[in-house]
Structures are given as C-alpha cells and as structure tokens.
C-alpha cells in the first residue's frame, strides 16, 4: 500500500523543537497569545474597526438594522463617520430593497436574533456591533482550536503547531481583526477560505465519508457566497486540488470534487444575485466598472484619451484618472 509522505517532510521539525511536552507548551502559548491579541482589538474601547457604512448597509438592511443616528438622516445613507458602533431596528428604513445575499448573513442573523429577544424581554433598542465582533472572534478561535486538536490527535504535532501559530500571526493581525466589529463580509470570507484549506490538508489520504464531503462542500459554498469577488475562487481551489491529486497519484481526488460541488452551487447563487434588478446590484456594477476604467485601464494606457474613446467613455472621465469610483 502506498503511503503518502505528507506532512513528513516538515514532521522532522519536532526533533529540533524537542519532545511532545515542549511542543504542547508552545502550542498552548501560541493559542493564548492569539486569543489575547485578538481580544485586545475586538474589545478595545473606543471601538476599533474600519468599514464603509454604505457597504455595511447591504447586509444590515436584510434585518432592517441601521446606524443609530438622527432620524432626519436617511438610514441607508453613506457617512464619512463610519464605522458606526451602535445600531437600531428601523422597519422599512431603506425605502427600497437593498439586501445582499452572503454567507456573512449567518453570523449576523445569530446576533440579530439575540438583539430581538433582548428587546422582547424589555431590553434597550440600541445595540452595539461589538456583539458581532465577539461572536466572529469566538467562531474563528474555536475553528482554529478544533483544527489544532485534530492535527494533534492524528499525531502530527508540527502541523498542530503551524495551525496554532496562524492565530497570533495572521488571524489576530489588525489587518484582519479590524473587520470583526463590522457588518462586512471580509471576516467570513477569511474564515471560509481557512476552513477550505485546513479541511483539504486534514483529509489528505483519508477516505471520503458523507460528513467529510459535506464539511468541505459547505466551506466552499460559504467562501463562494461571501463576496461577489470570490464567486470563482472555490472552483479554482477545487480544480487545483484535482490537478495536484492527478499529478501525485492519478485519481480524481474526492476533496477537490467536494470543493467543486460547493463552488458550483455558490457560483449559481451569485449569478442569480447579479441578475437581480435592485439598486445595490446596479451600484456595485457601476462602481466596479468605474474602478477598472479609472484605476487600471486608463492609467496604464499610453494614450488615455484614445483608450477612453475606444471604450465609449465620456472625455470628462480623463480628469478622474487614478481615482476610485467613490471619489
């Protein structure tokens, strides 16, 4: 029977780091360090985050949830003071449908349900977005800890160590953590991508089971539906896994197939979404087209005026070369 060498090429590192006891101490230290670093940012007072309020309202409008600010301001209006820390429920506040379908709505729905219950029990009507940040932090911490334990139980201590190190070095980095206290999909996309890669590696040379297949397909589906920019990413990941499996052992790897199944379903959902006749979808298309033209095509052209004419753009666009659509 052929036995894979993965991950034995790095497994020898345990001899340099010492016995299992020392590895356990290092793993626990990485886990605690990551948890403390992430908690310090998510729990910071005042609130630390970065987000565009118009981008956030694509998701909060699904729950009739809007920033807590003077009522004369239209609830869905963008604001340079974003991100907001407190939100209130305003039924029909947007005035028109704006709900954007995303896997990001899953953690938001849990928090919103808690706020609804709190209000029903006589609680206040003002809600802190920090509750969402705490939930997202706990979800990522739990997922990282679960993979660390899984690698350790499979007697892959160096893989457990590498996975634990991701928490303080990558996931708790402010570039990622500052998305937690927002109604933004970047955090969900990060968790989904991590789950995809971690499950693929964890299931290397493992038999396919219904549970393993479903876990990979769901992670892929969550990644592909997190943001419209990621609609093809799961399919690319799945095709890469299939190709690597074919090159290594000539079978069509079931892990790649599972990722492809989730990716194709996510792509179908995104195609339907992009075909919706809603203001948010139309604005996204306009903004994306403007960003491509103003920040990519025209600046890279040796003759921007001629390029603009060939693209059918108004000559006035030349004055906005290098600027983003929102400017």
BELMODA-V713437 format. One line per field, one symbol per residue. ss: DSSP state (~ for helix, > for strand, _ for the rest). A space follows every 10 residues. Layout:
# BELMODA-V713437
ss->???
This chain:
# BELMODA-V713437
ss->_______~~~ ~_~~~~~__~ ~~~~~~~~~~ ~~~~~~~~~~ ~~________ __~~~~~~~~ ~~~_>>>___ __________ _____>>>>_ __________ ___~~~~~~~ ~~~~~~~~~~ ______>>_~ ~~~~~~~~~~ ~~~~~~~~~~ ~~~___~~~~ ~~~~~~~~~~ ~__~~~~___ _____~~~~~ ~~~~~~~~~~ ~~_______~ ~~~~~~~~~~ ~~~~___~~~ __~~~~~~~~ ~~~~~~~~~_ ___~~~~~~~ ~~~~~~~~~~ ~~~~____~~ ~~~~~~~~~~ ~~~~~~~~~~ ___~~~~~~~ ~___~~~~~~ _______
